[in-house]
Amino acid sequence: MARKNKPKPSAGSVPTYIRFTNDQLTAMDEAVKKGSFLNRSEAARAAVRQMFGIPLTDLVPGGKQKGTV
């Protein structure tokens, strides 16, 4: 029985996951050690915002972000 190929996502779709390189992960760990972020998850969220061009000027490490509950 032949397997059917999964349909490809449309060109304008947002990725459901993002892979970081080892260098990016190391940079995130260093930022956490310096105190720029509380933890690696917060650093990863900031990195994703940068990838999508969302400005980081309003962000405060560990603080409530604008538009969040």
C-alpha positions as CSV (number, residue, x, y, z in Angstrom):
1,M,0.0,0.0,0.0
2,A,1.5,3.4,-1.1
3,R,1.8,6.2,1.5
4,K,0.2,9.5,0.6
5,N,2.3,12.6,0.9
6,K,1.3,15.1,3.5
7,P,0.1,18.4,2.0
8,K,2.7,21.2,2.0
9,P,1.9,24.3,4.1
10,S,1.1,27.4,2.1
11,A,4.0,29.8,1.4
12,G,2.7,32.5,3.9
13,S,2.2,30.2,6.8
14,V,4.0,30.7,10.2
15,P,6.3,27.9,11.2
16,T,5.1,25.7,14.1
17,Y,8.6,25.2,15.4
18,I,11.9,27.0,15.1
19,R,15.3,25.3,15.3
20,F,18.2,27.2,17.0
21,T,21.8,26.5,16.2
22,N,24.3,25.6,18.9
23,D,25.8,29.0,18.6
24,Q,22.4,30.6,19.2
25,L,21.7,28.4,22.2
26,T,25.2,29.3,23.6
27,A,24.5,33.0,23.1
28,M,21.1,32.6,25.0
29,D,22.8,30.8,27.9
30,E,25.4,33.6,28.1
31,A,22.7,36.2,28.2
32,V,21.0,34.4,31.0
33,K,24.3,34.1,32.9
34,K,24.8,37.9,32.5
35,G,21.4,38.6,33.9
36,S,19.9,39.9,30.6
37,F,17.1,37.3,30.9
38,L,15.7,35.4,33.8
39,N,15.8,32.0,32.0
40,R,16.5,30.3,28.7
41,S,12.8,30.4,27.7
42,E,12.6,34.1,28.1
43,A,15.8,34.5,25.9
44,A,14.3,32.1,23.3
45,R,11.1,34.2,23.1
46,A,13.2,37.4,22.6
47,A,15.2,35.6,19.9
48,V,12.0,34.6,18.0
49,R,10.7,38.2,18.3
50,Q,13.9,39.4,16.7
51,M,13.5,36.8,13.9
52,F,10.0,38.1,13.1
53,G,11.1,41.7,13.3
54,I,9.1,42.5,16.5
55,P,10.8,45.4,18.4
56,L,12.3,44.5,21.7
57,T,12.5,48.0,23.1
58,D,9.4,47.6,25.3
59,L,10.6,44.3,26.9
60,V,11.8,44.2,30.5
61,P,13.4,41.0,31.6
62,G,11.1,39.2,34.0
63,G,8.4,41.9,33.8
64,K,4.9,41.8,32.4
65,Q,4.9,42.5,28.7
66,K,2.5,44.8,27.0
67,G,-0.6,43.0,25.7
68,T,-0.3,40.1,28.0
69,V,-2.6,39.0,30.7
